[in-house]
Amino acid sequence: MNTLVLALKLANQPCLVVGGGEVARRKIDALLGTEARITVVAKSVSGEVRDRCLSVGIPTHEREFRNDDVSGQLLVVAATGDSAVNRAVQRACEEHRVLVNCVDDAEHSTAQFPAIVNRGPVTVGISTQGTSPTLARRLREQIEALLPDSVGPLASYLGSRRGRVKEALPEPRARQKFWDDALDSVLVDLIAEGHLDRADEHLSRRLTKPAKSGIVSLVGAGPGDPDLMTLKALHRLQRADVVYHDKLVGAGVLDRCRRDSRRVDVGRRSGDPGNAAARQASINERLAADAGQGLRVVRLKGGDPLVFGRGGEEIESLVERGVPFEIVPGVTAGLGCAAIAGIPLTHREWAQSVRFVTAQVHRGTAPDWPELAKPDQTLVVYMGLNGLEKLCYRLVQVGADPTTPAVVISRATLPGERIVPGTIENLGDRVRAAALDGPVTTIIGRVASFARTDS
């Protein structure tokens, strides 16, 4: 990134537009919306530009550009369509230390006009650092479709009540939590419908009501690609005060967290000698303690929080302590890996059921191997890299066909993704030869024959 997107307050500030054609007219109109004091200099001014300037009182000088024209300006726009003149404007601005926008010439611009979504006081600017105005326009269209018209009045209302809330809640974090809670309430609907008196009543009640306790959100991060998170998961990450995450949660997902949130890695590492039960008990205590302080806590897990992620133990602990919680599901690794590999987990003729199992068996329990070896089903095995050969051997031992298709998917949806197909008879050898590292998911059954291969 070599640009910083800033919002310049141009009201009553001197700005110069060099050029008198259609491009210059568009820039003049953009600047007029900011109430800037505009001056136009151009060797030739079109009738449309002349009429526009006369109608709003913009001084227009029909002559050659001079270097001292940029003196005292806050922003200069070079929109002549003549690269030599635009470069002369750029050099003059550089000499006088003035911001300059050379239209369609990002390399020689120190300021760029972003694609703008305008909703009253809410302004969203999209910049591609001058690389693709068309892409910026497309992104603007998408954002415009997402932002309701009511967001402008909402921003105006919140701005007009900031002082009142600041007086009642002088501590910044308490104010942030108050506004987060308010924006999740009926307040937004009241403002959108124009019921400002009722909105004020609602705001007053929330200010006098004791602060609510915090909440723990058990959030599924999906199989790895941050774009596969749900919108609700993203919303929770953006609001979280603290995020406890596993090692399977990648940097791309963590980058979506609120910038000032506290992030705590509680994932178990390979070879970690620590006691798993004690470690989980510690996590449970920390979740409850933070929520008890009124914080918004996210327990972020790879895949889905309730599929082989100890989510049940954490729910049990939160219920015992009376801590409010919610569950935000995610795309579990089994589904994500199957989709990436092109495997249908069910098939009308080949697989009428799916079993999700983990290779990490709890002490004192054992898999029902004959059940796992039955045909006409799909077996999805989590965390099975180290025990893969033993798994395949036991399945064959209890009657599974050695030629049953099987596939191992490593780092699904992430850079370095690998897909290794085979059969339960040779899969161990193939995975060893491929030197895969975790995390991996194994899919066994006739549907595994659909798997695409690494190219």
C-alpha positions in Angstrom: 0.0 0.0 0.0 1.5 3.3 -1.0 -1.5 5.5 -0.4 -3.5 6.4 2.7 -7.2 7.1 2.2 -8.0 10.4 4.0 -11.1 12.5 4.2 -10.1 16.1 3.3 -12.4 18.8 4.7 -12.5 21.1 1.7 -15.3 23.4 2.7 -14.2 27.0 2.0 -10.7 25.8 1.0 -9.0 27.0 -2.2 -8.9 24.4 -5.0 -7.8 24.8 -8.6 -9.0 22.9 -11.6 -6.7 23.2 -14.7 -8.8 22.3 -17.8 -12.0 23.3 -19.4 -13.4 20.1 -21.0 -15.7 17.2 -19.9 -13.2 15.7 -17.5 -12.7 19.0 -15.8 -16.5 19.5 -15.5 -16.8 16.2 -13.7 -14.0 17.2 -11.2 -15.7 20.6 -10.7 -19.0 18.9 -9.9 -17.2 16.6 -7.4 -15.5 19.5 -5.7 -18.8 21.6 -5.6 -20.3 18.9 -3.4 -17.6 19.7 -0.7 -18.3 23.5 -0.8 -14.7 24.1 -1.8 -13.6 27.6 -3.2 -12.9 26.6 -6.8 -10.9 28.4 -9.5 -10.7 27.2 -13.1 -7.8 27.9 -15.4 -7.8 26.7 -19.0 -6.6 27.8 -22.4 -10.0 26.8 -23.8 -13.2 26.4 -21.8 -16.2 24.6 -23.2 -19.6 26.2 -23.2 -20.9 23.7 -20.7 -18.1 24.3 -18.3 -18.4 28.1 -18.7 -22.2 28.0 -18.0 -21.6 25.7 -15.0 -19.0 28.1 -13.5 -21.2 31.2 -14.1 -24.2 29.6 -12.5 -22.4 29.0 -9.2 -19.9 31.9 -9.2 -16.7 30.0 -10.0 -13.9 32.3 -11.3 -12.7 31.2 -14.7 -9.5 32.3 -16.4 -9.2 31.4 -20.1 -5.4 31.5 -20.6 -2.3 29.3 -20.4 -1.5 27.7 -17.1 1.2 29.5 -15.0 3.3 27.9 -12.3 2.2 30.5 -9.7 -1.5 29.5 -10.2 -1.0 26.7 -7.7 0.4 29.0 -5.0 -1.9 29.0 -1.9 -4.1 26.1 -3.2 -4.9 23.1 -1.0 -5.6 20.8 -3.9 -5.0 21.1 -7.7 -6.6 19.0 -10.4 -4.8 18.7 -13.7 -7.6 17.7 -16.2 -6.5 19.2 -19.5 -6.2 16.0 -21.5 -2.7 17.2 -22.5 -0.1 15.2 -20.8 2.6 17.9 -21.2 0.4 20.5 -19.5 -0.6 18.1 -16.8 3.1 17.3 -16.1 3.8 21.0 -15.9 1.0 21.4 -13.3 2.4 18.4 -11.4 5.9 19.9 -11.3 4.5 23.3 -10.1 2.6 21.5 -7.3 5.6 19.6 -6.3 7.6 22.8 -6.1 4.9 24.6 -4.0 4.2 21.5 -1.9 0.5 21.3 -3.0 -1.5 18.2 -3.4 -2.2 17.4 -7.1 -4.5 15.0 -8.9 -3.4 14.3 -12.5 -6.5 12.7 -14.0 -5.8 9.1 -15.2 -2.1 9.4 -14.1 -1.7 7.9 -10.7 2.1 7.8 -10.9 2.3 11.6 -11.0 -0.6 12.3 -8.5 -0.2 12.9 -4.8 -4.0 12.9 -4.4 -6.5 10.6 -6.0 -10.3 10.8 -6.3 -11.8 7.5 -4.9 -15.0 6.0 -6.1 -17.5 7.4 -3.6 -20.6 6.1 -2.0 -22.5 9.0 -0.4 -25.1 8.5 2.3 -25.4 11.9 3.9 -22.6 12.2 6.5 -21.6 8.6 5.7 -19.1 8.6 2.9 -17.3 5.5 1.7 -14.3 5.9 -0.6 -12.9 3.0 -2.7 -9.3 3.4 -4.0 -7.4 1.0 -6.2 -4.3 3.3 -6.0 -5.1 4.2 -9.6 -4.6 0.7 -11.0 -8.2 0.1 -12.1 -11.0 2.8 -12.0 -13.4 0.3 -13.4 -12.8 -2.1 -10.5 -13.3 0.8 -8.1 -16.6 1.6 -9.8 -17.8 -2.0 -9.6 -16.9 -2.2 -5.9 -18.8 1.1 -5.3 -21.9 -0.4 -7.0 -21.7 -3.4 -4.7 -21.4 -1.3 -1.6 -24.2 1.0 -2.7 -26.4 -2.0 -2.9 -25.6 -3.0 0.7 -25.8 0.4 2.4 -29.5 1.5 3.0 -30.4 5.1 2.5 -31.3 5.3 6.2 -27.6 5.0 7.2 -27.2 8.8 6.6 -30.0 9.9 9.0 -28.7 7.3 11.5 -25.2 8.8 11.4 -26.6 12.3 11.8 -28.7 11.2 14.8 -25.7 9.5 16.5 -23.5 12.5 15.9 -26.0 14.8 17.5 -26.3 12.7 20.6 -22.6 11.9 21.1 -22.1 14.7 23.6 -24.9 13.5 25.8 -23.6 9.9 25.8 -20.0 11.1 26.5 -21.2 13.1 29.5 -23.1 10.0 30.9 -20.2 7.6 30.0 -16.9 9.3 30.2 -14.8 6.1 29.9 -14.2 5.4 26.1 -14.6 1.6 26.3 -17.9 1.9 28.1 -19.1 4.3 25.4 -18.0 1.9 22.7 -19.9 -0.9 24.3 -23.0 1.3 24.8 -23.0 2.3 21.1 -22.5 -1.3 20.0 -25.4 -2.4 22.1 -27.6 0.5 20.9 -26.9 -0.3 17.2 -28.1 -3.9 17.8 -31.3 -2.6 19.3 -34.6 -1.2 18.0 -33.0 2.3 17.9 -31.9 1.8 14.3 -35.4 1.0 13.2 -36.9 4.0 15.1 -34.5 6.4 13.3 -35.1 4.8 9.9 -38.8 5.3 10.4 -38.3 8.9 11.5 -39.5 8.4 15.1 -36.8 10.5 16.7 -38.8 11.2 19.9 -39.2 7.5 20.5 -35.5 7.0 19.6 -34.5 9.6 22.3 -36.7 7.8 24.9 -35.1 4.5 24.0 -31.6 6.1 24.3 -32.4 7.5 27.7 -33.6 4.2 29.0 -30.4 2.5 27.8 -28.3 5.2 29.5 -30.1 4.8 32.9 -30.3 1.0 32.7 -27.4 -0.8 34.4 -24.8 -2.2 31.9 -25.6 -5.6 30.5 -23.2 -8.4 31.2 -20.9 -9.5 28.5 -21.5 -12.4 26.1 -19.4 -15.3 24.8 -19.9 -16.1 21.1 -18.7 -19.5 19.9 -17.8 -18.7 16.3 -16.9 -21.0 13.5 -14.1 -19.7 11.3 -14.8 -22.1 8.5 -12.1 -24.3 6.8 -9.5 -21.6 6.4 -10.4 -19.2 3.6 -11.7 -16.0 5.3 -14.2 -15.5 2.5 -16.0 -18.7 3.6 -16.9 -17.2 7.0 -20.5 -16.3 7.5 -21.5 -12.6 7.7 -22.6 -13.1 11.3 -19.2 -14.5 12.1 -17.5 -11.5 10.5 -19.9 -9.2 12.5 -18.9 -10.9 15.8 -15.2 -10.5 15.0 -15.7 -6.8 14.2 -17.4 -6.3 17.6 -15.3 -8.5 19.8 -13.3 -7.1 22.7 -11.2 -10.3 23.0 -10.8 -13.2 20.7 -9.6 -16.6 21.9 -8.6 -18.7 18.9 -7.2 -22.1 18.0 -4.1 -22.8 16.0 -6.2 -23.9 13.0 -7.5 -20.3 12.6 -5.3 -18.7 10.0 -3.9 -15.2 9.7 -6.4 -14.3 7.0 -9.3 -14.9 9.4 -7.7 -13.1 12.3 -7.1 -10.1 10.0 -10.9 -9.6 10.0 -11.0 -9.0 13.8 -11.5 -5.5 15.1 -8.1 -3.8 15.1 -8.0 -3.0 18.8 -9.4 -6.4 20.0 -7.2 -8.5 22.3 -6.3 -11.8 20.6 -5.3 -14.8 22.6 -3.9 -18.0 21.0 -5.1 -21.0 23.1 -4.5 -23.7 20.5 -2.7 -26.8 21.4 0.6 -27.3 19.6 2.0 -30.6 18.3 4.1 -32.2 21.1 2.5 -30.0 23.7 3.0 -31.9 27.0 0.3 -30.0 28.8 -2.7 -31.7 30.3 -5.6 -31.2 27.9 -8.3 -31.2 30.6 -6.5 -28.6 32.6 -5.9 -26.4 29.5 -9.6 -26.6 28.6 -10.6 -25.8 32.2 -8.3 -22.7 32.0 -10.0 -21.6 28.7 -13.4 -22.0 30.3 -12.4 -19.9 33.3 -11.0 -17.1 31.1 -14.1 -17.0 28.9 -16.4 -16.6 31.9 -14.1 -14.1 33.6 -14.0 -11.8 30.6 -17.7 -12.0 30.0 -18.2 -11.2 33.6 -16.4 -7.9 33.1 -18.9 -7.0 30.4 -16.7 -7.8 27.5 -17.8 -9.2 24.1 -15.9 -12.5 24.0 -15.4 -14.6 20.8 -14.2 -18.2 21.1 -13.0 -18.7 17.5 -12.6 -22.2 16.2 -11.6 -23.6 12.8 -14.5 -25.1 11.0 -17.7 -25.3 13.0 -17.5 -24.7 16.8 -19.6 -27.8 17.6 -17.9 -30.3 15.4 -14.8 -31.9 17.2 -13.9 -28.5 18.7 -14.8 -29.0 22.4 -17.6 -26.6 22.0 -19.9 -28.8 24.0 -17.6 -28.6 27.0 -17.4 -24.8 26.8 -21.2 -24.6 26.5 -21.6 -26.8 29.6 -19.2 -24.6 31.5 -20.9 -21.3 30.5 -24.3 -22.7 31.4 -23.0 -23.7 34.9 -21.7 -20.2 35.4 -24.8 -18.5 34.1 -22.8 -16.7 31.4 -24.8 -15.6 28.3 -23.6 -17.2 25.1 -24.5 -17.7 21.5 -23.4 -20.1 18.7 -22.4 -18.9 15.3 -22.0 -21.9 13.1 -19.3 -22.2 10.4 -18.5 -24.4 7.4 -17.1 -27.5 9.1 -13.8 -28.9 7.6 -15.5 -32.0 6.3 -17.9 -30.1 4.1 -15.3 -27.5 3.1 -12.7 -30.2 2.1 -15.3 -32.2 0.2 -16.4 -29.1 -1.8 -12.8 -28.1 -2.6 -12.0 -31.6 -3.8 -15.2 -31.9 -5.8 -16.6 -34.8 -3.8 -20.4 -35.2 -3.1 -20.6 -36.6 0.4 -23.9 -38.3 -0.5 -24.9 -40.1 -3.7 -28.2 -41.7 -4.5 -26.5 -45.0 -5.5 -23.2 -45.0 -3.6 -23.7 -43.3 -0.3 -26.9 -42.9 1.6 -25.3 -41.6 4.8 -22.2 -39.7 6.1 -20.2 -40.3 9.2 -18.0 -37.7 10.8 -15.4 -39.1 13.1 -12.2 -38.0 14.7 -9.0 -40.0 14.9 -8.3 -38.4 18.3 -10.1 -41.0 20.4 -10.9 -40.1 24.0 -9.2 -42.3 26.6 -11.3 -45.4 27.4 -13.3 -45.3 24.2 -12.8 -47.1 20.9 -14.3 -46.7 17.4 -16.9 -49.2 16.3 -14.8 -50.5 13.4 -17.3 -52.8 11.8 -19.8 -49.9 11.6 -17.2 -47.6 10.1 -16.3 -50.2 7.5 -19.8 -50.6 6.1 -20.2 -49.8 2.4 -22.8 -47.4 1.0 -21.7 -44.6 3.3 -19.1 -41.9 3.4 -16.6 -41.7 6.2 -15.1 -38.3 7.0 -12.1 -38.4 9.3 -10.8 -35.4 11.2 -7.3 -35.0 12.6 -6.2 -38.3 11.1 -2.7 -37.7 9.6 -0.6 -39.5 12.1 -2.9 -42.5 12.4 -3.9 -42.8 8.8 -2.2 -46.1 8.1 -3.6 -47.7 11.2 -7.0 -46.4 10.3 -6.9 -47.9 6.8 -5.5 -51.2 8.1 -8.2 -51.6 10.7 -11.0 -50.9 8.1 -9.6 -53.6 5.9 -9.2 -55.9 8.8 -12.9 -55.7 9.7 -14.1 -56.3 6.1 -13.8 -53.1 4.1 -12.9 -53.6 0.4 -9.2 -52.6 0.1 -10.0 -50.9 -3.3 -12.5 -48.5 -1.7 -11.6 -45.0 -2.9 -10.1 -42.6 -0.4 -8.6 -39.1 -0.4 -6.7 -36.9 1.9 -7.1 -33.1 1.7 -4.4 -30.9 3.3 -4.8 -27.2 4.1 -8.1 -27.0 2.2 -9.0 -23.6 0.9 -5.6 -22.2 1.9 -2.4 -21.5 0.0 -0.5 -24.8 -0.2 -3.7 -26.9 -0.5 -3.0 -30.5 -1.5 -5.3 -33.3 -2.6 -4.0 -36.9 -2.6 -6.3 -39.6 -3.8 -5.9 -43.4 -3.6 -7.6 -46.4 -2.0 -7.6 -47.5 1.6 -5.0 -50.0 0.6 -2.4 -47.5 -0.7 -3.5 -44.2 0.7 -0.9 -44.3 3.6 2.0 -44.8 1.1 0.8 -42.0 -1.1 0.4 -39.5 1.7 3.8 -40.4 3.0 5.3 -39.9 -0.4 3.6 -36.5 -0.7 5.0 -35.4 2.6 1.8 -33.7 3.6 1.5 -31.6 6.7 -1.6 -30.8 8.7 -4.3 -30.0 9.0 -5.8 -32.8 6.9 -9.2 -34.4 6.4 -9.7 -37.9 5.0 -12.7 -38.9 3.0 -13.3 -42.6 2.5 -16.1 -44.2 0.3 -17.1 -44.7 -3.3 -17.8 -41.0 -3.6 -14.1 -40.3 -3.1 -13.6 -41.4 -6.7 -14.9 -38.0 -7.7 -11.9 -36.2 -6.2 -9.9 -34.0 -8.4 -6.2 -34.4 -8.2 -3.4 -31.9 -7.7 -2.3 -30.4 -11.0 
